[in-house]
Amino acid sequence: MDIIWIAFALHLIVAGGIGFLIATIGRHRLPAPWNNPSFTVAISLCIGALITMATYQHWRIYPG
């Protein structure tokens, strides 16, 4: 059973959640585009996808 897609999805969900938390907590402290969740979540998803692609070879899903 190939579960790598679940790991990708979970990693992107975590990245999007972090972006949403940053936008929500910093709503009054961040400048104009960064306090909008639609902007911040999209940027964090892009960064999370880049991290996923860069570190894919180092993931250990199955022992061996």
PDB file of N, CA, C, O and CB in Angstrom:
ATOM      1  N   MET A   1       0.840  -1.181   0.000  1.00  0.00           N
ATOM      2  CA  MET A   1       0.000   0.000   0.000  1.00  0.00           C
ATOM      3  C   MET A   1       0.882   1.241   0.000  1.00  0.00           C
ATOM      4  O   MET A   1       1.719   1.422   0.884  1.00  0.00           O
ATOM      5  CB  MET A   1      -0.954   0.000   1.215  1.00  0.00           C
ATOM      6  N   ASP A   2       0.690   2.071  -0.978  1.00  0.00           N
ATOM      7  CA  ASP A   2       1.499   3.271  -1.116  1.00  0.00           C
ATOM      8  C   ASP A   2       0.827   4.419  -0.357  1.00  0.00           C
ATOM      9  O   ASP A   2      -0.262   4.860  -0.725  1.00  0.00           O
ATOM     10  CB  ASP A   2       1.699   3.636  -2.616  1.00  0.00           C
ATOM     11  N   ILE A   3       1.474   4.890   0.690  1.00  0.00           N
ATOM     12  CA  ILE A   3       0.881   5.941   1.512  1.00  0.00           C
ATOM     13  C   ILE A   3       1.595   7.283   1.373  1.00  0.00           C
ATOM     14  O   ILE A   3       1.387   8.181   2.188  1.00  0.00           O
ATOM     15  CB  ILE A   3       0.887   5.518   2.955  1.00  0.00           C
ATOM     16  N   ILE A   4       2.425   7.425   0.357  1.00  0.00           N
ATOM     17  CA  ILE A   4       3.188   8.652   0.214  1.00  0.00           C
ATOM     18  C   ILE A   4       2.274   9.844  -0.061  1.00  0.00           C
ATOM     19  O   ILE A   4       2.585  10.956   0.367  1.00  0.00           O
ATOM     20  CB  ILE A   4       4.214   8.507  -0.903  1.00  0.00           C
ATOM     21  N   TRP A   5       1.173   9.650  -0.752  1.00  0.00           N
ATOM     22  CA  TRP A   5       0.254  10.752  -1.023  1.00  0.00           C
ATOM     23  C   TRP A   5      -0.383  11.262   0.251  1.00  0.00           C
ATOM     24  O   TRP A   5      -0.708  12.446   0.343  1.00  0.00           O
ATOM     25  CB  TRP A   5      -0.820  10.320  -2.000  1.00  0.00           C
ATOM     26  N   ILE A   6      -0.572  10.389   1.244  1.00  0.00           N
ATOM     27  CA  ILE A   6      -1.105  10.822   2.535  1.00  0.00           C
ATOM     28  C   ILE A   6      -0.088  11.703   3.246  1.00  0.00           C
ATOM     29  O   ILE A   6      -0.455  12.695   3.877  1.00  0.00           O
ATOM     30  CB  ILE A   6      -1.475   9.603   3.414  1.00  0.00           C
ATOM     31  N   ALA A   7       1.178  11.350   3.148  1.00  0.00           N
ATOM     32  CA  ALA A   7       2.227  12.169   3.752  1.00  0.00           C
ATOM     33  C   ALA A   7       2.306  13.529   3.074  1.00  0.00           C
ATOM     34  O   ALA A   7       2.465  14.542   3.754  1.00  0.00           O
ATOM     35  CB  ALA A   7       3.582  11.457   3.669  1.00  0.00           C
ATOM     36  N   PHE A   8       2.200  13.574   1.763  1.00  0.00           N
ATOM     37  CA  PHE A   8       2.191  14.857   1.048  1.00  0.00           C
ATOM     38  C   PHE A   8       1.007  15.711   1.493  1.00  0.00           C
ATOM     39  O   PHE A   8       1.164  16.890   1.808  1.00  0.00           O
ATOM     40  CB  PHE A   8       2.138  14.628  -0.480  1.00  0.00           C
ATOM     41  N   ALA A   9      -0.168  15.107   1.516  1.00  0.00           N
ATOM     42  CA  ALA A   9      -1.370  15.854   1.888  1.00  0.00           C
ATOM     43  C   ALA A   9      -1.288  16.359   3.320  1.00  0.00           C
ATOM     44  O   ALA A   9      -1.665  17.496   3.602  1.00  0.00           O
ATOM     45  CB  ALA A   9      -2.611  14.984   1.716  1.00  0.00           C
ATOM     46  N   LEU A  10      -0.799  15.525   4.222  1.00  0.00           N
ATOM     47  CA  LEU A  10      -0.675  15.937   5.619  1.00  0.00           C
ATOM     48  C   LEU A  10       0.331  17.068   5.770  1.00  0.00           C
ATOM     49  O   LEU A  10       0.116  17.996   6.548  1.00  0.00           O
ATOM     50  CB  LEU A  10      -0.265  14.751   6.491  1.00  0.00           C
ATOM     51  N   HIS A  11       1.408  16.992   5.041  1.00  0.00           N
ATOM     52  CA  HIS A  11       2.417  18.055   5.106  1.00  0.00           C
ATOM     53  C   HIS A  11       1.851  19.373   4.595  1.00  0.00           C
ATOM     54  O   HIS A  11       2.118  20.423   5.180  1.00  0.00           O
ATOM     55  CB  HIS A  11       3.661  17.666   4.293  1.00  0.00           C
ATOM     56  N   LEU A  12       1.076  19.341   3.518  1.00  0.00           N
ATOM     57  CA  LEU A  12       0.482  20.567   2.999  1.00  0.00           C
ATOM     58  C   LEU A  12      -0.630  21.089   3.894  1.00  0.00           C
ATOM     59  O   LEU A  12      -0.823  22.301   3.986  1.00  0.00           O
ATOM     60  CB  LEU A  12      -0.051  20.334   1.605  1.00  0.00           C
ATOM     61  N   ILE A  13      -1.365  20.204   4.554  1.00  0.00           N
ATOM     62  CA  ILE A  13      -2.380  20.640   5.513  1.00  0.00           C
ATOM     63  C   ILE A  13      -1.730  21.359   6.692  1.00  0.00           C
ATOM     64  O   ILE A  13      -2.231  22.384   7.154  1.00  0.00           O
ATOM     65  CB  ILE A  13      -3.206  19.440   6.009  1.00  0.00           C
ATOM     66  N   VAL A  14      -0.626  20.822   7.170  1.00  0.00           N
ATOM     67  CA  VAL A  14       0.102  21.468   8.268  1.00  0.00           C
ATOM     68  C   VAL A  14       0.635  22.828   7.826  1.00  0.00           C
ATOM     69  O   VAL A  14       0.541  23.796   8.580  1.00  0.00           O
ATOM     70  CB  VAL A  14       1.263  20.571   8.754  1.00  0.00           C
ATOM     71  N   ALA A  15       1.190  22.918   6.626  1.00  0.00           N
ATOM     72  CA  ALA A  15       1.705  24.196   6.122  1.00  0.00           C
ATOM     73  C   ALA A  15       0.580  25.214   5.966  1.00  0.00           C
ATOM     74  O   ALA A  15       0.753  26.382   6.314  1.00  0.00           O
ATOM     75  CB  ALA A  15       2.423  23.994   4.776  1.00  0.00           C
ATOM     76  N   GLY A  16      -0.552  24.793   5.456  1.00  0.00           N
ATOM     77  CA  GLY A  16      -1.692  25.702   5.333  1.00  0.00           C
ATOM     78  C   GLY A  16      -2.233  26.141   6.674  1.00  0.00           C
ATOM     79  O   GLY A  16      -2.634  27.293   6.840  1.00  0.00           O
ATOM     80  N   GLY A  17      -2.244  25.236   7.628  1.00  0.00           N
ATOM     81  CA  GLY A  17      -2.694  25.585   8.981  1.00  0.00           C
ATOM     82  C   GLY A  17      -1.773  26.594   9.643  1.00  0.00           C
ATOM     83  O   GLY A  17      -2.235  27.507  10.327  1.00  0.00           O
ATOM     84  N   ILE A  18      -0.485  26.434   9.442  1.00  0.00           N
ATOM     85  CA  ILE A  18       0.474  27.396   9.990  1.00  0.00           C
ATOM     86  C   ILE A  18       0.270  28.765   9.346  1.00  0.00           C
ATOM     87  O   ILE A  18       0.302  29.784  10.036  1.00  0.00           O
ATOM     88  CB  ILE A  18       1.927  26.907   9.771  1.00  0.00           C
ATOM     89  N   GLY A  19       0.063  28.796   8.049  1.00  0.00           N
ATOM     90  CA  GLY A  19      -0.210  30.063   7.372  1.00  0.00           C
ATOM     91  C   GLY A  19      -1.484  30.714   7.864  1.00  0.00           C
ATOM     92  O   GLY A  19      -1.539  31.933   8.025  1.00  0.00           O
ATOM     93  N   PHE A  20      -2.514  29.910   8.106  1.00  0.00           N
ATOM     94  CA  PHE A  20      -3.774  30.451   8.624  1.00  0.00           C
ATOM     95  C   PHE A  20      -3.591  31.002  10.035  1.00  0.00           C
ATOM     96  O   PHE A  20      -4.133  32.056  10.366  1.00  0.00           O
ATOM     97  CB  PHE A  20      -4.868  29.370   8.618  1.00  0.00           C
ATOM     98  N   LEU A  21      -2.832  30.297  10.860  1.00  0.00           N
ATOM     99  CA  LEU A  21      -2.579  30.794  12.214  1.00  0.00           C
ATOM    100  C   LEU A  21      -1.786  32.098  12.197  1.00  0.00           C
ATOM    101  O   LEU A  21      -2.071  33.007  12.977  1.00  0.00           O
ATOM    102  CB  LEU A  21      -1.830  29.743  13.028  1.00  0.00           C
ATOM    103  N   ILE A  22      -0.806  32.194  11.326  1.00  0.00           N
ATOM    104  CA  ILE A  22      -0.027  33.435  11.214  1.00  0.00           C
ATOM    105  C   ILE A  22      -0.931  34.588  10.803  1.00  0.00           C
ATOM    106  O   ILE A  22      -0.832  35.678  11.367  1.00  0.00           O
ATOM    107  CB  ILE A  22       1.126  33.271  10.194  1.00  0.00           C
ATOM    108  N   ALA A  23      -1.809  34.366   9.832  1.00  0.00           N
ATOM    109  CA  ALA A  23      -2.700  35.431   9.373  1.00  0.00           C
ATOM    110  C   ALA A  23      -3.729  35.793  10.427  1.00  0.00           C
ATOM    111  O   ALA A  23      -4.089  36.963  10.560  1.00  0.00           O
ATOM    112  CB  ALA A  23      -3.400  35.018   8.091  1.00  0.00           C
ATOM    113  N   THR A  24      -4.208  34.814  11.175  1.00  0.00           N
ATOM    114  CA  THR A  24      -5.230  35.082  12.175  1.00  0.00           C
ATOM    115  C   THR A  24      -4.652  35.772  13.402  1.00  0.00           C
ATOM    116  O   THR A  24      -5.228  36.740  13.899  1.00  0.00           O
ATOM    117  CB  THR A  24      -5.912  33.793  12.580  1.00  0.00           C
ATOM    118  N   ILE A  25      -3.533  35.290  13.886  1.00  0.00           N
ATOM    119  CA  ILE A  25      -2.930  35.877  15.079  1.00  0.00           C
ATOM    120  C   ILE A  25      -2.371  37.264  14.770  1.00  0.00           C
ATOM    121  O   ILE A  25      -2.490  38.170  15.594  1.00  0.00           O
ATOM    122  CB  ILE A  25      -1.819  34.963  15.628  1.00  0.00           C
ATOM    123  N   GLY A  26      -1.772  37.443  13.613  1.00  0.00           N
ATOM    124  CA  GLY A  26      -1.175  38.718  13.259  1.00  0.00           C
ATOM    125  C   GLY A  26      -2.075  39.627  12.455  1.00  0.00           C
ATOM    126  O   GLY A  26      -1.586  40.453  11.684  1.00  0.00           O
ATOM    127  N   ARG A  27      -3.381  39.494  12.619  1.00  0.00           N
ATOM    128  CA  ARG A  27      -4.330  40.269  11.818  1.00  0.00           C
ATOM    129  C   ARG A  27      -4.130  41.774  11.965  1.00  0.00           C
ATOM    130  O   ARG A  27      -4.236  42.505  10.980  1.00  0.00           O
ATOM    131  CB  ARG A  27      -5.746  39.908  12.206  1.00  0.00           C
ATOM    132  N   HIS A  28      -3.846  42.244  13.165  1.00  0.00           N
ATOM    133  CA  HIS A  28      -3.698  43.682  13.393  1.00  0.00           C
ATOM    134  C   HIS A  28      -2.242  44.133  13.387  1.00  0.00           C
ATOM    135  O   HIS A  28      -1.967  45.333  13.383  1.00  0.00           O
ATOM    136  CB  HIS A  28      -4.336  44.060  14.706  1.00  0.00           C
ATOM    137  N   ARG A  29      -1.306  43.183  13.387  1.00  0.00           N
ATOM    138  CA  ARG A  29       0.105  43.536  13.452  1.00  0.00           C
ATOM    139  C   ARG A  29       0.820  43.443  12.112  1.00  0.00           C
ATOM    140  O   ARG A  29       1.839  44.104  11.911  1.00  0.00           O
ATOM    141  CB  ARG A  29       0.793  42.658  14.437  1.00  0.00           C
ATOM    142  N   LEU A  30       0.313  42.646  11.206  1.00  0.00           N
ATOM    143  CA  LEU A  30       0.978  42.433   9.917  1.00  0.00           C
ATOM    144  C   LEU A  30       0.526  43.463   8.884  1.00  0.00           C
ATOM    145  O   LEU A  30      -0.592  43.971   8.976  1.00  0.00           O
ATOM    146  CB  LEU A  30       0.698  41.016   9.400  1.00  0.00           C
ATOM    147  N   PRO A  31       1.377  43.783   7.898  1.00  0.00           N
ATOM    148  CA  PRO A  31       0.957  44.715   6.846  1.00  0.00           C
ATOM    149  C   PRO A  31      -0.129  44.111   5.948  1.00  0.00           C
ATOM    150  O   PRO A  31      -0.477  42.936   6.071  1.00  0.00           O
ATOM    151  CB  PRO A  31       2.165  45.124   5.997  1.00  0.00           C
ATOM    152  N   ALA A  32      -0.642  44.924   5.065  1.00  0.00           N
ATOM    153  CA  ALA A  32      -1.866  44.646   4.298  1.00  0.00           C
ATOM    154  C   ALA A  32      -1.950  43.266   3.649  1.00  0.00           C
ATOM    155  O   ALA A  32      -2.913  42.563   3.954  1.00  0.00           O
ATOM    156  CB  ALA A  32      -2.005  45.660   3.241  1.00  0.00           C
ATOM    157  N   PRO A  33      -1.053  42.810   2.796  1.00  0.00           N
ATOM    158  CA  PRO A  33      -1.352  41.512   2.175  1.00  0.00           C
ATOM    159  C   PRO A  33      -1.144  40.335   3.121  1.00  0.00           C
ATOM    160  O   PRO A  33      -1.766  39.288   2.940  1.00  0.00           O
ATOM    161  CB  PRO A  33      -0.493  41.322   0.948  1.00  0.00           C
ATOM    162  N   TRP A  34      -0.290  40.482   4.116  1.00  0.00           N
ATOM    163  CA  TRP A  34       0.044  39.355   4.985  1.00  0.00           C
ATOM    164  C   TRP A  34      -1.020  39.077   6.031  1.00  0.00           C
ATOM    165  O   TRP A  34      -1.042  37.978   6.585  1.00  0.00           O
ATOM    166  CB  TRP A  34       1.355  39.608   5.665  1.00  0.00           C
ATOM    167  N   ASN A  35      -1.893  40.012   6.324  1.00  0.00           N
ATOM    168  CA  ASN A  35      -2.946  39.749   7.304  1.00  0.00           C
ATOM    169  C   ASN A  35      -4.194  39.159   6.659  1.00  0.00           C
ATOM    170  O   ASN A  35      -5.177  38.895   7.351  1.00  0.00           O
ATOM    171  CB  ASN A  35      -3.304  41.027   8.039  1.00  0.00           C
ATOM    172  N   ASN A  36      -4.170  38.953   5.370  1.00  0.00           N
ATOM    173  CA  ASN A  36      -5.269  38.320   4.651  1.00  0.00           C
ATOM    174  C   ASN A  36      -4.986  36.821   4.561  1.00  0.00           C
ATOM    175  O   ASN A  36      -3.980  36.426   3.971  1.00  0.00           O
ATOM    176  CB  ASN A  36      -5.453  38.947   3.227  1.00  0.00           C
ATOM    177  N   PRO A  37      -5.863  35.965   5.139  1.00  0.00           N
ATOM    178  CA  PRO A  37      -5.588  34.521   5.123  1.00  0.00           C
ATOM    179  C   PRO A  37      -5.473  33.919   3.728  1.00  0.00           C
ATOM    180  O   PRO A  37      -4.709  32.973   3.535  1.00  0.00           O
ATOM    181  CB  PRO A  37      -6.664  33.804   5.867  1.00  0.00           C
ATOM    182  N   SER A  38      -6.206  34.440   2.755  1.00  0.00           N
ATOM    183  CA  SER A  38      -6.115  33.858   1.408  1.00  0.00           C
ATOM    184  C   SER A  38      -4.731  34.069   0.798  1.00  0.00           C
ATOM    185  O   SER A  38      -4.272  33.238   0.015  1.00  0.00           O
ATOM    186  CB  SER A  38      -7.184  34.467   0.492  1.00  0.00           C
ATOM    187  N   PHE A  39      -4.074  35.147   1.139  1.00  0.00           N
ATOM    188  CA  PHE A  39      -2.713  35.399   0.658  1.00  0.00           C
ATOM    189  C   PHE A  39      -1.698  34.579   1.449  1.00  0.00           C
ATOM    190  O   PHE A  39      -0.827  33.931   0.870  1.00  0.00           O
ATOM    191  CB  PHE A  39      -2.375  36.897   0.756  1.00  0.00           C
ATOM    192  N   THR A  40      -1.815  34.613   2.764  1.00  0.00           N
ATOM    193  CA  THR A  40      -0.829  33.954   3.617  1.00  0.00           C
ATOM    194  C   THR A  40      -0.879  32.430   3.481  1.00  0.00           C
ATOM    195  O   THR A  40       0.165  31.778   3.469  1.00  0.00           O
ATOM    196  CB  THR A  40      -1.051  34.350   5.070  1.00  0.00           C
ATOM    197  N   VAL A  41      -2.066  31.865   3.380  1.00  0.00           N
ATOM    198  CA  VAL A  41      -2.194  30.409   3.227  1.00  0.00           C
ATOM    199  C   VAL A  41      -1.628  29.970   1.877  1.00  0.00           C
ATOM    200  O   VAL A  41      -0.970  28.934   1.796  1.00  0.00           O
ATOM    201  CB  VAL A  41      -3.678  29.971   3.359  1.00  0.00           C
ATOM    202  N   ALA A  42      -1.872  30.734   0.828  1.00  0.00           N
ATOM    203  CA  ALA A  42      -1.330  30.382  -0.490  1.00  0.00           C
ATOM    204  C   ALA A  42       0.196  30.415  -0.488  1.00  0.00           C
ATOM    205  O   ALA A  42       0.834  29.527  -1.054  1.00  0.00           O
ATOM    206  CB  ALA A  42      -1.873  31.336  -1.563  1.00  0.00           C
ATOM    207  N   ILE A  43       0.780  31.419   0.134  1.00  0.00           N
ATOM    208  CA  ILE A  43       2.237  31.511   0.216  1.00  0.00           C
ATOM    209  C   ILE A  43       2.796  30.357   1.048  1.00  0.00           C
ATOM    210  O   ILE A  43       3.804  29.756   0.676  1.00  0.00           O
ATOM    211  CB  ILE A  43       2.663  32.867   0.822  1.00  0.00           C
ATOM    212  N   SER A  44       2.149  30.046   2.167  1.00  0.00           N
ATOM    213  CA  SER A  44       2.658  28.952   3.010  1.00  0.00           C
ATOM    214  C   SER A  44       2.498  27.597   2.324  1.00  0.00           C
ATOM    215  O   SER A  44       3.330  26.712   2.526  1.00  0.00           O
ATOM    216  CB  SER A  44       1.932  28.937   4.363  1.00  0.00           C
ATOM    217  N   LEU A  45       1.459  27.414   1.526  1.00  0.00           N
ATOM    218  CA  LEU A  45       1.314  26.168   0.762  1.00  0.00           C
ATOM    219  C   LEU A  45       2.405  26.040  -0.294  1.00  0.00           C
ATOM    220  O   LEU A  45       2.928  24.948  -0.519  1.00  0.00           O
ATOM    221  CB  LEU A  45      -0.067  26.103   0.097  1.00  0.00           C
ATOM    222  N   CYS A  46       2.747  27.145  -0.939  1.00  0.00           N
ATOM    223  CA  CYS A  46       3.838  27.104  -1.924  1.00  0.00           C
ATOM    224  C   CYS A  46       5.168  26.777  -1.255  1.00  0.00           C
ATOM    225  O   CYS A  46       5.942  25.970  -1.769  1.00  0.00           O
ATOM    226  CB  CYS A  46       3.943  28.446  -2.670  1.00  0.00           C
ATOM    227  N   ILE A  47       5.432  27.394  -0.122  1.00  0.00           N
ATOM    228  CA  ILE A  47       6.671  27.105   0.607  1.00  0.00           C
ATOM    229  C   ILE A  47       6.672  25.665   1.102  1.00  0.00           C
ATOM    230  O   ILE A  47       7.701  24.991   1.042  1.00  0.00           O
ATOM    231  CB  ILE A  47       6.846  28.076   1.792  1.00  0.00           C
ATOM    232  N   GLY A  48       5.531  25.187   1.591  1.00  0.00           N
ATOM    233  CA  GLY A  48       5.433  23.797   2.038  1.00  0.00           C
ATOM    234  C   GLY A  48       5.637  22.806   0.905  1.00  0.00           C
ATOM    235  O   GLY A  48       6.269  21.768   1.099  1.00  0.00           O
ATOM    236  N   ALA A  49       5.110  23.113  -0.279  1.00  0.00           N
ATOM    237  CA  ALA A  49       5.309  22.228  -1.431  1.00  0.00           C
ATOM    238  C   ALA A  49       6.776  22.214  -1.856  1.00  0.00           C
ATOM    239  O   ALA A  49       7.302  21.167  -2.233  1.00  0.00           O
ATOM    240  CB  ALA A  49       4.419  22.669  -2.611  1.00  0.00           C
ATOM    241  N   LEU A  50       7.434  23.360  -1.797  1.00  0.00           N
ATOM    242  CA  LEU A  50       8.860  23.397  -2.124  1.00  0.00           C
ATOM    243  C   LEU A  50       9.678  22.594  -1.124  1.00  0.00           C
ATOM    244  O   LEU A  50      10.613  21.892  -1.507  1.00  0.00           O
ATOM    245  CB  LEU A  50       9.358  24.837  -2.165  1.00  0.00           C
ATOM    246  N   ILE A  51       9.333  22.693   0.145  1.00  0.00           N
ATOM    247  CA  ILE A  51      10.034  21.900   1.158  1.00  0.00           C
ATOM    248  C   ILE A  51       9.787  20.414   0.936  1.00  0.00           C
ATOM    249  O   ILE A  51      10.700  19.601   1.078  1.00  0.00           O
ATOM    250  CB  ILE A  51       9.584  22.308   2.574  1.00  0.00           C
ATOM    251  N   THR A  52       8.549  20.061   0.585  1.00  0.00           N
ATOM    252  CA  THR A  52       8.223  18.660   0.317  1.00  0.00           C
ATOM    253  C   THR A  52       9.040  18.119  -0.857  1.00  0.00           C
ATOM    254  O   THR A  52       9.586  17.018  -0.787  1.00  0.00           O
ATOM    255  CB  THR A  52       6.723  18.507   0.029  1.00  0.00           C
ATOM    256  N   MET A  53       9.118  18.896  -1.926  1.00  0.00           N
ATOM    257  CA  MET A  53       9.870  18.444  -3.097  1.00  0.00           C
ATOM    258  C   MET A  53      11.372  18.375  -2.825  1.00  0.00           C
ATOM    259  O   MET A  53      12.060  17.490  -3.333  1.00  0.00           O
ATOM    260  CB  MET A  53       9.605  19.367  -4.274  1.00  0.00           C
ATOM    261  N   ALA A  54      11.873  19.312  -2.022  1.00  0.00           N
ATOM    262  CA  ALA A  54      13.307  19.332  -1.744  1.00  0.00           C
ATOM    263  C   ALA A  54      13.730  18.208  -0.813  1.00  0.00           C
ATOM    264  O   ALA A  54      14.854  17.716  -0.912  1.00  0.00           O
ATOM    265  CB  ALA A  54      13.698  20.660  -1.144  1.00  0.00           C
ATOM    266  N   THR A  55      12.848  17.793   0.088  1.00  0.00           N
ATOM    267  CA  THR A  55      13.220  16.783   1.085  1.00  0.00           C
ATOM    268  C   THR A  55      12.638  15.403   0.786  1.00  0.00           C
ATOM    269  O   THR A  55      12.746  14.500   1.615  1.00  0.00           O
ATOM    270  CB  THR A  55      12.767  17.230   2.454  1.00  0.00           C
ATOM    271  N   TYR A  56      12.028  15.226  -0.374  1.00  0.00           N
ATOM    272  CA  TYR A  56      11.366  13.955  -0.689  1.00  0.00           C
ATOM    273  C   TYR A  56      12.317  12.766  -0.620  1.00  0.00           C
ATOM    274  O   TYR A  56      11.924  11.693  -0.163  1.00  0.00           O
ATOM    275  CB  TYR A  56      10.746  14.025  -2.069  1.00  0.00           C
ATOM    276  N   GLN A  57      13.543  12.935  -1.059  1.00  0.00           N
ATOM    277  CA  GLN A  57      14.490  11.819  -1.076  1.00  0.00           C
ATOM    278  C   GLN A  57      14.901  11.385   0.325  1.00  0.00           C
ATOM    279  O   GLN A  57      15.400  10.273   0.499  1.00  0.00           O
ATOM    280  CB  GLN A  57      15.721  12.197  -1.871  1.00  0.00           C
ATOM    281  N   HIS A  58      14.703  12.234   1.325  1.00  0.00           N
ATOM    282  CA  HIS A  58      15.115  11.917   2.684  1.00  0.00           C
ATOM    283  C   HIS A  58      13.982  11.357   3.536  1.00  0.00           C
ATOM    284  O   HIS A  58      14.195  11.021   4.701  1.00  0.00           O
ATOM    285  CB  HIS A  58      15.676  13.140   3.338  1.00  0.00           C
ATOM    286  N   TRP A  59      12.789  11.255   2.974  1.00  0.00           N
ATOM    287  CA  TRP A  59      11.661  10.735   3.731  1.00  0.00           C
ATOM    288  C   TRP A  59      11.811   9.228   3.890  1.00  0.00           C
ATOM    289  O   TRP A  59      12.214   8.538   2.954  1.00  0.00           O
ATOM    290  CB  TRP A  59      10.321  11.084   3.039  1.00  0.00           C
ATOM    291  N   ARG A  60      11.494   8.732   5.048  1.00  0.00           N
ATOM    292  CA  ARG A  60      11.538   7.300   5.331  1.00  0.00           C
ATOM    293  C   ARG A  60      10.122   6.826   5.684  1.00  0.00           C
ATOM    294  O   ARG A  60       9.752   6.770   6.857  1.00  0.00           O
ATOM    295  CB  ARG A  60      12.545   6.986   6.495  1.00  0.00           C
ATOM    296  N   ILE A  61       9.345   6.489   4.665  1.00  0.00           N
ATOM    297  CA  ILE A  61       7.986   6.021   4.898  1.00  0.00           C
ATOM    298  C   ILE A  61       7.998   4.560   5.324  1.00  0.00           C
ATOM    299  O   ILE A  61       7.316   4.173   6.273  1.00  0.00           O
ATOM    300  CB  ILE A  61       7.126   6.206   3.640  1.00  0.00           C
ATOM    301  N   TYR A  62       8.773   3.763   4.619  1.00  0.00           N
ATOM    302  CA  TYR A  62       8.868   2.343   4.932  1.00  0.00           C
ATOM    303  C   TYR A  62      10.269   2.043   5.470  1.00  0.00           C
ATOM    304  O   TYR A  62      11.257   2.517   4.909  1.00  0.00           O
ATOM    305  CB  TYR A  62       8.555   1.473   3.676  1.00  0.00           C
ATOM    306  N   PRO A  63      10.365   1.266   6.544  1.00  0.00           N
ATOM    307  CA  PRO A  63      11.708   0.905   7.020  1.00  0.00           C
ATOM    308  C   PRO A  63      12.413  -0.003   6.019  1.00  0.00           C
ATOM    309  O   PRO A  63      11.785  -0.843   5.375  1.00  0.00           O
ATOM    310  CB  PRO A  63      11.627   0.211   8.394  1.00  0.00           C
ATOM    311  N   GLY A  64      13.660   0.169   5.903  1.00  0.00           N
ATOM    312  CA  GLY A  64      14.349  -0.723   4.997  1.00  0.00           C
ATOM    313  C   GLY A  64      15.588  -0.160   4.540  1.00  0.00           C
ATOM    314  O   GLY A  64      16.302  -0.791   3.760  1.00  0.00           O
TER     315      GLY A  64
END
